[in-house]
Amino acid sequence: MTGSGLTDEATYDRTRFTQWRAGEARGDGLSRRTLLRLTAGGGLALAAFGSLPSGTASAAAPIVKPLPPEFFEVYGTNAETRWEALSGQGYLTPIDRFFVRNHTSTPLIDARSWRLKLFGTGLRGAPTADRPVEFAYADLLRLPSETITSAIECAGNGRNFFTSQQGQTVSGTAWKLGAVGVARWRGVRLATVLAKAGLTRHAVDVLPEGLDADYVTAGENLGKVRRPLPVAKALQDVLLAYEMNGRPLPPDHGHPVRLVVPSWVGISSIKWLGRIEVSETPLFSPWNTRYYRLLGPGYPVEGTVVTRQVVKSAFELPWNAEFAAGAKQVLRGRSWSGNGRIRRVEVSTGDGWRQAKFVGAATDRGWQRWEIPWHPGVSGAYTLRARATDITGVTQSDVTPHNTQGYLFDAVVRHPVRVV
């Protein structure tokens, strides 16, 4: 469901960006002049790997788990789930089929030596980065746990279709629709840990930071992957997750502990969590000033913030799937939205829109499965389309407005199939 005030990502980012431009916020160790320069660039450059913190090791390959081609399309440090691999798999995305989004490469971290470090002016006594409040892995396991079912989705999911369907040039990984997954996450509420660390009423922002290698782009070291959250959101529903689908977090998905930030774009759900700054003043990083902004014709020069995820639908089919002419078929798929539950899904096979039947229950933070019968009588090429309407009344459009980094594609995707 949608948030209000600073628990809503769009409101929060607009407010903080205005404060930063007015000199009322600081940029996590970067000068305002440097951050102004960072916001001037729109494209993403190829990243190199920086150094890893002590207590971690780098895997031999960017991604640790097996990446069989029937499950994934691989793009360097990233792996996209093939939608046909989800057919028959139930509501949750199996871990071995869950997409991987890495800025650098997966670090291997020993949970026994791992520590979560909290510091900053928003904590009682203002502990410093070199003398933080620390929690061991075992400390988190002893705290009251909570389990949520939630999607995590890359902001660039669907980027491929800006080019292949709309004929527009964008930068970034050419995800189709497989940079999303739904899992059951278990862990400790961030609110619980902040309270134990001594959160004060003056705190306004938290800045979670990962333990993967520094992100280096075009010869510039931007440091650890990090993106701020308002304290209001941190106290609302954010989880420090240490289990995924009933198992300890695997390395590629954030072992030993990651954030899960429901409804917000995936970059907010920092993996391999190592530090959290808690501040009395607004915070910034390149991941909400330089990246994850909508840039291009139709947007202000400084861009518009990437907000919560949009409405999407996908068929559980390979591209150019083949069907037998004259045979009865059942088309299956899933639809989801950052705004909450799906209200309606319609499918077209070329002869008008028909309403699909929902399959099973859904959650506010997950997706809705659906199916619809199809009896193609004539051989040839067909285009399948699915469009969803969410609980707020937002329906997938025919075209997504262009932005140069290819974020938040929400148009109806044209899925080609053949009947033989």
C-alpha positions as CSV (number, residue, x, y, z in Angstrom):
1,M,0.0,0.0,0.0
2,T,1.1,3.6,-0.6
3,G,2.8,5.6,2.1
4,S,2.2,9.2,3.2
5,G,4.6,12.0,4.2
6,L,8.2,10.9,4.4
7,T,7.3,7.2,4.4
8,D,6.5,7.7,0.7
9,E,9.6,7.5,-1.4
10,A,8.6,10.2,-3.9
11,T,7.8,12.7,-1.1
12,Y,11.0,11.9,0.8
13,D,13.3,12.3,-2.2
14,R,11.7,15.5,-3.4
15,T,12.0,17.0,0.1
16,R,15.6,15.9,0.7
17,F,16.7,17.0,-2.8
18,T,15.2,20.5,-2.2
19,Q,17.0,20.7,1.2
20,W,20.3,19.6,-0.3
21,R,20.1,22.2,-3.1
22,A,19.5,24.8,-0.5
23,G,22.5,23.7,1.5
24,E,20.4,22.2,4.3
25,A,21.6,18.6,3.9
26,R,25.0,16.9,3.7
27,G,26.2,14.4,1.3
28,D,27.9,11.7,3.4
29,G,31.4,13.1,3.2
30,L,31.1,14.6,-0.3
31,S,31.0,18.4,-0.8
32,R,28.0,20.0,-2.3
33,R,30.1,21.1,-5.2
34,T,31.1,17.5,-5.8
35,L,27.6,16.3,-5.6
36,L,26.4,19.0,-8.1
37,R,29.0,17.6,-10.5
38,L,27.8,14.1,-9.9
39,T,24.2,15.0,-10.7
40,A,25.2,16.5,-14.0
41,G,26.0,13.1,-15.6
42,G,23.1,11.0,-16.8
43,G,24.6,7.8,-18.1
44,L,26.0,4.9,-16.2
45,A,29.6,3.9,-16.9
46,L,31.2,0.5,-16.5
47,A,32.2,-0.1,-12.9
48,A,35.5,-1.5,-11.6
49,F,35.9,-3.2,-8.3
50,G,37.4,-1.3,-5.3
51,S,38.9,-2.8,-2.2
52,L,36.9,-5.1,0.1
53,P,36.7,-4.4,3.9
54,S,38.6,-6.6,6.3
55,G,36.7,-9.8,7.2
56,T,35.4,-10.4,3.7
57,A,36.6,-12.1,0.7
58,S,35.7,-11.8,-3.0
59,A,34.2,-14.7,-4.9
60,A,36.0,-16.2,-7.9
61,A,33.2,-14.9,-10.1
62,P,30.9,-11.9,-9.6
63,I,28.0,-14.2,-8.7
64,V,28.4,-17.3,-6.5
65,K,25.4,-19.5,-7.2
66,P,25.0,-21.6,-10.3
67,L,23.4,-19.8,-13.2
68,P,22.0,-22.4,-15.5
69,P,20.9,-20.9,-18.8
70,E,17.4,-22.4,-18.5
71,F,16.9,-20.2,-15.3
72,F,18.9,-17.0,-16.1
73,E,20.2,-14.5,-18.6
74,V,23.5,-13.2,-17.4
75,Y,24.8,-9.7,-17.8
76,G,28.2,-9.5,-16.2
77,T,27.6,-9.0,-12.5
78,N,23.9,-9.4,-12.9
79,A,21.6,-12.3,-13.6
80,E,18.0,-12.0,-14.8
81,T,15.3,-14.7,-14.1
82,R,13.7,-16.2,-17.1
83,W,10.0,-16.0,-16.7
84,E,9.4,-19.6,-18.0
85,A,11.6,-20.8,-15.1
86,L,8.8,-19.6,-12.7
87,S,6.1,-21.7,-14.3
88,G,4.8,-24.2,-11.8
89,Q,6.9,-22.8,-9.0
90,G,4.3,-21.5,-6.7
91,Y,4.0,-18.0,-5.2
92,L,7.5,-17.5,-3.9
93,T,10.5,-17.2,-6.2
94,P,12.9,-20.1,-5.4
95,I,16.3,-19.0,-4.3
96,D,18.0,-20.8,-7.1
97,R,15.9,-18.8,-9.6
98,F,15.9,-15.4,-7.8
99,F,17.5,-12.6,-9.9
100,V,20.8,-11.1,-8.8
101,R,21.7,-7.4,-9.0
102,N,25.3,-6.6,-8.0
103,H,27.1,-3.3,-8.3
104,T,30.4,-5.1,-8.0
105,S,30.7,-8.7,-7.0
106,T,29.3,-10.9,-4.3
107,P,31.5,-10.8,-1.1
108,L,31.9,-13.8,1.1
109,I,31.3,-12.8,4.7
110,D,31.7,-14.9,7.9
111,A,28.6,-14.4,10.0
112,R,30.7,-15.2,13.2
113,S,33.0,-12.2,12.7
114,W,30.4,-9.9,11.1
115,R,29.2,-6.9,13.0
116,L,26.5,-4.3,12.3
117,K,27.8,-0.9,13.3
118,L,25.5,2.1,14.1
119,F,26.8,5.6,14.7
120,G,25.8,9.2,14.2
121,T,24.3,12.3,15.8
122,G,20.8,10.7,15.8
123,L,21.8,8.2,18.4
124,R,22.1,8.9,22.2
125,G,25.6,10.1,22.9
126,A,26.4,10.6,19.2
127,P,28.7,7.6,18.8
128,T,31.3,8.0,16.1
129,A,32.1,5.8,13.1
130,D,35.3,4.6,14.9
131,R,33.4,3.9,18.2
132,P,30.0,2.7,17.0
133,V,27.2,0.7,18.7
134,E,27.7,-2.9,17.5
135,F,25.5,-5.9,17.1
136,A,26.8,-9.4,16.3
137,Y,24.9,-11.8,14.2
138,A,24.0,-13.8,17.3
139,D,22.6,-10.6,18.9
140,L,20.1,-10.2,16.1
141,L,19.0,-13.8,16.3
142,R,18.1,-13.2,20.0
143,L,15.9,-10.3,19.2
144,P,12.1,-10.7,18.4
145,S,11.8,-11.8,14.8
146,E,9.3,-10.9,12.1
147,T,8.5,-12.5,8.8
148,I,7.2,-10.7,5.7
149,T,6.5,-11.7,2.1
150,S,7.7,-8.9,-0.2
151,A,8.9,-8.3,-3.7
152,I,12.3,-6.8,-4.4
153,E,12.6,-5.3,-7.9
154,C,15.4,-3.4,-9.7
155,A,14.4,0.1,-10.7
156,G,15.6,-0.7,-14.3
157,N,13.4,-3.8,-14.6
158,G,11.9,-3.7,-18.1
159,R,14.6,-1.3,-19.5
160,N,15.1,-3.5,-22.6
161,F,11.6,-2.5,-23.9
162,F,12.4,1.3,-24.1
163,T,14.7,0.2,-27.0
164,S,13.1,-3.0,-28.4
165,Q,9.5,-1.8,-28.1
166,Q,9.7,2.0,-28.1
167,G,12.8,2.5,-30.2
168,Q,14.5,4.7,-27.6
169,T,18.1,4.8,-26.5
170,V,18.7,4.2,-22.8
171,S,21.8,3.3,-20.7
172,G,22.2,0.5,-18.1
173,T,21.6,-3.3,-18.0
174,A,19.1,-4.3,-20.6
175,W,16.7,-6.2,-18.2
176,K,13.5,-7.6,-19.7
177,L,11.0,-8.3,-16.9
178,G,13.0,-10.7,-14.8
179,A,14.7,-8.3,-12.4
180,V,12.1,-9.0,-9.7
181,G,11.4,-11.7,-7.2
182,V,9.1,-12.4,-4.3
183,A,10.4,-14.1,-1.2
184,R,9.5,-14.7,2.4
185,W,12.0,-12.7,4.5
186,R,12.6,-13.3,8.2
187,G,14.6,-11.0,10.5
188,V,14.5,-8.2,13.0
189,R,12.7,-4.9,12.5
190,L,15.1,-2.0,11.9
191,A,13.0,-0.1,14.5
192,T,14.0,-2.6,17.2
193,V,17.7,-2.3,16.5
194,L,17.5,1.5,16.3
195,A,15.7,1.6,19.7
196,K,18.4,-0.6,21.3
197,A,21.1,1.6,19.7
198,G,19.7,4.7,21.4
199,L,17.6,6.4,18.7
200,T,16.8,10.0,19.7
201,R,13.7,12.1,18.7
202,H,16.0,14.4,16.8
203,A,17.0,11.8,14.2
204,V,15.7,12.4,10.7
205,D,17.6,10.0,8.3
206,V,19.4,6.7,8.4
207,L,22.1,5.8,5.8
208,P,22.6,2.0,5.4
209,E,25.8,0.9,3.7
210,G,26.9,-2.4,2.2
211,L,30.1,-4.4,2.7
212,D,30.7,-5.2,-1.0
213,A,33.7,-3.5,-2.7
214,D,33.7,0.2,-3.4
215,Y,31.9,1.2,-6.6
216,V,34.4,2.7,-9.1
217,T,33.1,4.3,-12.3
218,A,35.0,6.1,-15.0
219,G,38.0,6.2,-12.6
220,E,36.0,7.8,-9.8
221,N,35.6,5.9,-6.5
222,L,32.1,6.5,-5.1
223,G,32.6,4.3,-2.1
224,K,30.3,1.8,-0.7
225,V,26.8,1.3,-2.1
226,R,24.5,3.3,0.2
227,R,21.2,5.1,0.0
228,P,19.4,7.0,2.8
229,L,16.0,6.4,4.3
230,P,13.8,8.7,6.4
231,V,13.5,7.6,10.1
232,A,9.8,7.5,9.5
233,K,10.1,4.7,6.9
234,A,12.8,2.9,8.9
235,L,10.4,2.7,11.9
236,Q,7.4,1.7,9.8
237,D,8.2,-1.6,8.0
238,V,11.9,-2.0,7.2
239,L,13.4,-5.4,8.0
240,L,17.0,-6.5,8.8
241,A,16.6,-9.9,7.1
242,Y,18.8,-12.9,7.8
243,E,16.6,-15.6,6.3
244,M,15.1,-16.0,2.8
245,N,12.4,-18.6,2.1
246,G,13.2,-20.4,5.4
247,R,17.0,-20.6,4.8
248,P,19.9,-18.3,5.9
249,L,20.5,-15.6,3.4
250,P,22.7,-17.0,0.5
251,P,25.8,-14.9,-0.4
252,D,24.3,-13.4,-3.6
253,H,21.3,-12.2,-1.7
254,G,23.0,-10.4,1.1
255,H,24.5,-12.9,3.6
256,P,24.6,-12.5,6.5
257,V,22.1,-9.6,6.8
258,R,20.4,-7.3,4.3
259,L,17.7,-4.6,4.4
260,V,14.3,-5.3,2.9
261,V,12.4,-2.0,2.3
262,P,8.9,-2.9,1.1
263,S,7.5,-1.0,-1.9
264,W,10.6,1.1,-2.5
265,V,12.9,0.5,-5.5
266,G,15.4,-2.3,-5.0
267,I,18.5,-0.1,-4.4
268,S,17.0,0.8,-1.0
269,S,17.2,-2.9,0.1
270,I,21.0,-2.8,0.7
271,K,22.7,-6.2,0.7
272,W,25.6,-7.3,2.9
273,L,24.7,-4.6,5.5
274,G,27.7,-3.4,7.5
275,R,27.0,0.1,8.8
276,I,24.1,2.5,9.4
277,E,24.6,6.1,10.1
278,V,21.8,7.8,12.0
279,S,21.7,11.5,11.6
280,E,20.0,14.7,13.0
281,T,20.5,16.2,9.5
282,P,19.3,15.0,6.1
283,L,21.7,12.7,4.3
284,F,22.6,12.1,0.7
285,S,24.7,9.7,-1.5
286,P,25.3,9.3,-5.2
287,W,22.6,6.7,-5.2
288,N,19.9,9.3,-4.7
289,T,21.5,12.3,-6.5
290,R,23.4,10.9,-9.4
291,Y,21.7,7.5,-10.0
292,Y,18.0,6.6,-9.7
293,R,16.8,9.9,-11.1
294,L,14.6,10.3,-14.2
295,L,16.6,12.4,-16.7
296,G,15.9,13.4,-20.3
297,P,13.4,15.4,-22.4
298,G,10.3,16.2,-20.4
299,Y,12.1,16.2,-17.1
300,P,13.8,19.1,-15.2
301,V,17.6,19.5,-15.7
302,E,18.3,18.0,-12.2
303,G,15.9,15.1,-13.0
304,T,12.9,13.7,-11.1
305,V,13.4,11.1,-8.4
306,V,12.8,7.4,-9.1
307,T,9.9,6.6,-6.8
308,R,8.2,3.4,-5.7
309,Q,7.9,0.7,-8.3
310,V,5.2,0.8,-11.0
311,V,2.6,-1.7,-12.3
312,K,3.9,-4.6,-14.5
313,S,2.7,-7.9,-15.9
314,A,4.6,-10.9,-17.3
315,F,3.7,-14.2,-18.9
316,E,5.3,-17.4,-17.6
317,L,6.5,-18.1,-21.1
318,P,9.8,-18.0,-23.1
319,W,10.1,-15.4,-25.8
320,N,8.7,-16.9,-29.1
321,A,7.1,-19.8,-27.3
322,E,5.4,-22.3,-29.6
323,F,1.8,-23.7,-29.3
324,A,0.0,-26.4,-31.2
325,A,-2.8,-25.1,-33.5
326,G,-6.2,-26.3,-32.5
327,A,-5.2,-27.3,-29.0
328,K,-6.6,-25.7,-25.8
329,Q,-4.0,-23.7,-23.9
330,V,-3.9,-22.0,-20.5
331,L,-1.8,-18.8,-20.4
332,R,-0.4,-18.0,-17.0
333,G,1.4,-15.0,-15.6
334,R,1.9,-12.6,-12.7
335,S,1.3,-8.9,-12.1
336,W,2.5,-6.6,-9.4
337,S,2.7,-3.0,-8.3
338,G,4.6,-0.9,-5.7
339,N,1.2,0.6,-4.8
340,G,-0.2,-2.6,-3.4
341,R,-2.5,-5.4,-4.5
342,I,-3.6,-6.0,-8.1
343,R,-7.3,-5.3,-8.7
344,R,-7.7,-6.6,-12.3
345,V,-5.7,-8.2,-15.1
346,E,-6.7,-8.3,-18.7
347,V,-5.1,-10.3,-21.5
348,S,-5.2,-9.9,-25.3
349,T,-4.2,-12.6,-27.8
350,G,-5.1,-10.4,-30.7
351,D,-8.9,-10.4,-30.6
352,G,-9.6,-7.9,-27.8
353,W,-9.1,-7.8,-24.1
354,R,-10.5,-10.5,-21.7
355,Q,-10.3,-10.5,-18.0
356,A,-7.9,-13.1,-16.5
357,K,-8.8,-15.3,-13.5
358,F,-6.8,-14.8,-10.3
359,V,-4.9,-17.9,-9.0
360,G,-4.4,-18.2,-5.2
361,A,-4.0,-15.5,-2.6
362,A,-1.7,-12.5,-2.9
363,T,0.0,-10.1,-0.5
364,D,0.1,-6.3,-0.4
365,R,3.9,-6.4,-1.0
366,G,4.0,-9.3,-3.5
367,W,2.4,-10.2,-6.8
368,Q,-0.8,-11.7,-8.1
369,R,-0.8,-14.9,-10.2
370,W,-3.4,-15.3,-12.9
371,E,-4.5,-17.5,-15.8
372,I,-6.7,-17.4,-18.9
373,P,-7.7,-20.1,-21.5
374,W,-6.7,-19.7,-25.1
375,H,-7.7,-21.9,-28.1
376,P,-5.6,-20.7,-31.1
377,G,-7.1,-22.3,-34.2
378,V,-4.9,-20.9,-36.9
379,S,-1.1,-21.2,-37.2
380,G,1.1,-18.1,-37.4
381,A,2.6,-15.4,-35.3
382,Y,0.7,-13.9,-32.4
383,T,1.4,-11.2,-29.9
384,L,0.3,-11.7,-26.3
385,R,-0.4,-8.7,-24.1
386,A,-1.3,-8.4,-20.4
387,R,-2.2,-5.3,-18.5
388,A,-2.9,-4.9,-14.8
389,T,-4.8,-2.4,-12.7
390,D,-3.7,-2.0,-9.1
391,I,-5.6,-1.2,-6.0
392,T,-5.1,2.6,-6.5
393,G,-6.7,2.4,-10.0
394,V,-3.4,2.8,-11.9
395,T,-3.5,0.7,-15.1
396,Q,-0.5,-0.1,-17.3
397,S,-0.2,2.3,-20.2
398,D,0.6,1.6,-23.9
399,V,3.8,3.7,-23.7
400,T,6.2,4.7,-20.9
401,P,7.6,8.3,-21.1
402,H,11.3,8.1,-22.1
403,N,14.1,8.6,-19.6
404,T,17.7,8.2,-20.4
405,Q,18.6,5.7,-17.8
406,G,15.6,3.4,-18.5
407,Y,13.9,3.4,-15.2
408,L,10.3,2.4,-14.2
409,F,9.1,0.9,-17.5
410,D,5.4,0.2,-17.0
411,A,3.9,-0.1,-20.5
412,V,2.1,-3.2,-21.7
413,V,4.8,-5.6,-23.0
414,R,4.2,-7.2,-26.4
415,H,5.2,-10.9,-26.0
416,P,5.6,-12.8,-29.3
417,V,4.6,-16.4,-29.7
418,R,4.0,-18.8,-32.6
419,V,1.2,-21.3,-33.3
420,V,2.3,-24.2,-35.4
